[in-house]
Amino acid sequence: MANRIWRNAAVRPADRKTLVAELDSELRGACAEGLDSTAVVGEDAPETLRMWADERQMNGRAHRLGLIIPVALLAVAIGLSGTLGVLAAAFANVYTSSPGLLALPLAATSGALAYLCAVVSVWVVLRRCGDPRTAATTKRLAIVLPIGSILAVGSGVGAAWLLNFTNTAFTFTVVVAVVVLILALTVASARHLALTPGRGADLDQPQPS
Protein backbone atom coordinates (compact mmCIF):
# COMPACT_ATOMS: atom_id res chain seq x y z
CA MET A 1 0.00 0.00 0.00
CA ALA A 2 2.77 2.44 0.94
CA ASN A 3 4.54 2.05 -2.40
CA ARG A 4 1.27 2.66 -4.29
CA ILE A 5 0.49 5.78 -2.26
CA TRP A 6 3.95 7.21 -2.82
CA ARG A 7 3.82 6.32 -6.53
CA ASN A 8 0.49 8.17 -6.83
CA ALA A 9 2.10 11.12 -5.06
CA ALA A 10 4.72 11.23 -7.85
CA VAL A 11 7.58 10.17 -5.60
CA ARG A 12 10.54 9.10 -7.70
CA PRO A 13 11.40 5.36 -7.72
CA ALA A 14 14.71 5.87 -5.89
CA ASP A 15 12.99 7.96 -3.22
CA ARG A 16 10.24 5.36 -2.86
CA LYS A 17 12.85 2.72 -2.11
CA THR A 18 14.31 4.97 0.57
CA LEU A 19 10.90 5.60 2.13
CA VAL A 20 9.95 1.92 2.02
CA ALA A 21 13.21 0.99 3.73
CA GLU A 22 12.63 3.62 6.43
CA LEU A 23 9.03 2.49 6.93
CA ASP A 24 10.11 -1.14 7.18
CA SER A 25 12.70 -0.20 9.78
CA GLU A 26 10.16 1.77 11.81
CA LEU A 27 7.61 -1.06 11.67
CA ARG A 28 10.21 -3.63 12.76
CA GLY A 29 11.17 -1.41 15.66
CA ALA A 30 7.55 -1.00 16.72
CA CYS A 31 6.97 -4.74 16.44
CA ALA A 32 10.03 -5.44 18.61
CA GLU A 33 8.52 -3.20 21.29
CA GLY A 34 5.19 -4.98 21.12
CA LEU A 35 3.38 -2.17 19.29
CA ASP A 36 1.15 -2.44 16.23
CA SER A 37 1.50 -0.53 12.96
CA THR A 38 -0.69 2.36 14.14
CA ALA A 39 2.16 3.43 16.41
CA VAL A 40 4.07 4.28 13.22
CA VAL A 41 1.45 5.26 10.63
CA GLY A 42 -1.43 6.26 12.89
CA GLU A 43 -5.10 5.55 12.32
CA ASP A 44 -5.11 7.14 8.83
CA ALA A 45 -2.17 5.35 7.21
CA PRO A 46 -2.58 6.82 3.68
CA GLU A 47 -2.61 10.40 4.98
CA THR A 48 0.36 9.73 7.26
CA LEU A 49 2.35 8.22 4.40
CA ARG A 50 1.58 11.15 2.11
CA MET A 51 2.63 13.59 4.82
CA TRP A 52 5.79 11.57 5.38
CA ALA A 53 6.82 12.06 1.76
CA ASP A 54 5.69 15.69 1.82
CA GLU A 55 7.82 16.50 4.86
CA ARG A 56 10.82 15.00 3.10
CA GLN A 57 9.95 17.05 -0.01
CA MET A 58 9.90 13.87 -2.08
CA ASN A 59 6.38 14.06 -3.52
CA GLY A 60 5.58 15.68 -6.85
CA ARG A 61 9.05 15.03 -8.27
CA ALA A 62 8.56 12.08 -10.63
CA HIS A 63 8.37 13.08 -14.30
CA ARG A 64 5.96 10.28 -15.31
CA LEU A 65 6.76 10.82 -18.95
CA GLY A 66 5.93 7.19 -19.72
CA LEU A 67 2.38 7.97 -18.65
CA ILE A 68 1.61 11.46 -19.89
CA ILE A 69 3.41 11.41 -23.25
CA PRO A 70 1.45 8.42 -24.69
CA VAL A 71 -1.80 9.86 -23.31
CA ALA A 72 -1.14 13.28 -24.85
CA LEU A 73 -0.05 11.84 -28.21
CA LEU A 74 -3.08 9.56 -28.40
CA ALA A 75 -5.35 12.50 -27.60
CA VAL A 76 -3.68 14.59 -30.30
CA ALA A 77 -4.07 11.74 -32.80
CA ILE A 78 -7.77 11.46 -31.98
CA GLY A 79 -8.25 15.20 -32.36
CA LEU A 80 -6.35 15.25 -35.65
CA SER A 81 -7.95 12.08 -37.01
CA GLY A 82 -9.82 13.97 -39.74
CA THR A 83 -6.75 15.83 -40.99
CA LEU A 84 -4.55 12.75 -40.68
CA GLY A 85 -7.02 10.79 -42.76
CA VAL A 86 -6.89 13.39 -45.52
CA LEU A 87 -3.07 13.46 -45.43
CA ALA A 88 -2.82 9.69 -45.49
CA ALA A 89 -5.16 9.52 -48.47
CA ALA A 90 -3.15 12.22 -50.23
CA PHE A 91 0.13 10.39 -49.70
CA ALA A 92 -1.54 7.20 -50.90
CA ASN A 93 -2.55 9.02 -54.10
CA VAL A 94 -6.24 8.48 -53.40
CA TYR A 95 -7.02 12.05 -54.39
CA THR A 96 -6.39 13.13 -57.93
CA SER A 97 -6.73 16.80 -56.95
CA SER A 98 -6.06 18.99 -53.92
CA PRO A 99 -8.71 19.14 -51.15
CA GLY A 100 -8.68 22.91 -51.78
CA LEU A 101 -10.37 25.30 -49.36
CA LEU A 102 -11.67 22.40 -47.28
CA ALA A 103 -8.15 21.79 -45.95
CA LEU A 104 -7.91 25.04 -43.97
CA PRO A 105 -11.07 24.80 -41.84
CA LEU A 106 -10.48 21.08 -41.38
CA ALA A 107 -6.94 21.69 -40.12
CA ALA A 108 -8.06 24.53 -37.82
CA THR A 109 -10.91 22.52 -36.32
CA SER A 110 -8.78 19.41 -35.88
CA GLY A 111 -5.98 21.45 -34.33
CA ALA A 112 -8.28 23.02 -31.74
CA LEU A 113 -9.82 19.65 -30.93
CA ALA A 114 -6.39 18.02 -30.60
CA TYR A 115 -5.26 20.80 -28.25
CA LEU A 116 -8.29 20.39 -25.99
CA CYS A 117 -8.06 16.60 -26.04
CA ALA A 118 -4.38 16.64 -25.07
CA VAL A 119 -4.73 19.10 -22.19
CA VAL A 120 -7.88 17.52 -20.77
CA SER A 121 -6.55 13.96 -21.14
CA VAL A 122 -3.32 14.75 -19.29
CA TRP A 123 -5.29 16.49 -16.55
CA VAL A 124 -7.67 13.53 -16.19
CA VAL A 125 -5.00 10.84 -16.04
CA LEU A 126 -2.82 12.76 -13.56
CA ARG A 127 -5.79 13.61 -11.37
CA ARG A 128 -6.93 9.99 -11.31
CA CYS A 129 -3.44 9.05 -10.15
CA GLY A 130 -3.59 11.71 -7.43
CA ASP A 131 -0.51 13.44 -8.82
CA PRO A 132 0.38 16.51 -6.71
CA ARG A 133 1.48 18.42 -9.82
CA THR A 134 -1.68 17.88 -11.87
CA ALA A 135 -2.70 21.53 -12.06
CA ALA A 136 0.85 22.80 -12.62
CA THR A 137 1.46 20.28 -15.41
CA THR A 138 -1.76 21.00 -17.29
CA LYS A 139 -1.24 24.76 -17.00
CA ARG A 140 2.26 24.49 -18.45
CA LEU A 141 1.04 22.12 -21.16
CA ALA A 142 -1.73 24.54 -22.13
CA ILE A 143 0.92 27.24 -22.58
CA VAL A 144 3.67 25.33 -24.40
CA LEU A 145 1.53 23.03 -26.56
CA PRO A 146 0.63 25.71 -29.15
CA ILE A 147 4.31 26.59 -29.46
CA GLY A 148 5.29 22.95 -29.75
CA SER A 149 2.57 22.36 -32.33
CA ILE A 150 3.90 25.19 -34.51
CA LEU A 151 7.41 23.77 -34.23
CA ALA A 152 6.10 20.28 -34.99
CA VAL A 153 4.26 21.43 -38.12
CA GLY A 154 7.26 23.45 -39.28
CA SER A 155 9.61 20.54 -38.68
CA GLY A 156 7.25 18.19 -40.51
CA VAL A 157 7.09 20.51 -43.49
CA GLY A 158 10.88 20.81 -43.41
CA ALA A 159 11.26 17.04 -43.40
CA ALA A 160 8.84 16.74 -46.32
CA TRP A 161 10.77 19.46 -48.19
CA LEU A 162 14.05 17.60 -47.70
CA LEU A 163 12.34 14.57 -49.25
CA ASN A 164 11.04 16.69 -52.16
CA PHE A 165 7.43 16.34 -50.97
CA THR A 166 7.21 12.91 -52.55
CA ASN A 167 3.89 11.13 -52.06
CA THR A 168 5.39 7.95 -50.64
CA ALA A 169 4.89 5.92 -47.48
CA PHE A 170 8.48 6.68 -46.47
CA THR A 171 7.93 10.44 -46.62
CA PHE A 172 4.67 10.14 -44.69
CA THR A 173 6.37 8.00 -42.01
CA VAL A 174 9.28 10.42 -41.64
CA VAL A 175 6.98 13.44 -41.36
CA VAL A 176 4.79 11.74 -38.76
CA ALA A 177 7.85 10.60 -36.78
CA VAL A 178 9.27 14.14 -36.71
CA VAL A 179 5.95 15.63 -35.61
CA VAL A 180 5.49 13.00 -32.90
CA LEU A 181 9.02 13.59 -31.59
CA ILE A 182 8.50 17.35 -31.32
CA LEU A 183 5.14 16.91 -29.60
CA ALA A 184 6.63 14.37 -27.17
CA LEU A 185 9.40 16.82 -26.30
CA THR A 186 6.77 19.51 -25.80
CA VAL A 187 4.85 17.40 -23.29
CA ALA A 188 8.11 16.51 -21.53
CA SER A 189 9.07 20.19 -21.30
CA ALA A 190 5.67 21.05 -19.78
CA ARG A 191 6.15 18.43 -17.08
CA HIS A 192 9.72 19.57 -16.48
CA LEU A 193 8.57 23.17 -16.00
CA ALA A 194 5.86 22.01 -13.60
CA LEU A 195 8.47 20.21 -11.48
CA THR A 196 11.08 22.98 -11.59
CA PRO A 197 11.35 24.80 -8.24
CA GLY A 198 10.14 28.38 -8.53
CA ARG A 199 8.28 27.71 -11.80
CA GLY A 200 5.77 24.97 -11.05
CA ALA A 201 2.68 25.87 -9.07
CA ASP A 202 2.25 24.77 -5.47
CA LEU A 203 1.40 21.15 -4.89
CA ASP A 204 -2.24 20.29 -5.48
CA GLN A 205 -4.35 19.10 -2.62
CA PRO A 206 -3.90 15.34 -2.10
CA GLN A 207 -6.41 13.24 -4.02
CA PRO A 208 -8.04 10.16 -2.52
CA SER A 209 -6.12 6.98 -3.27
Disulfide bonds with the S-S distance in Angstrom:
none
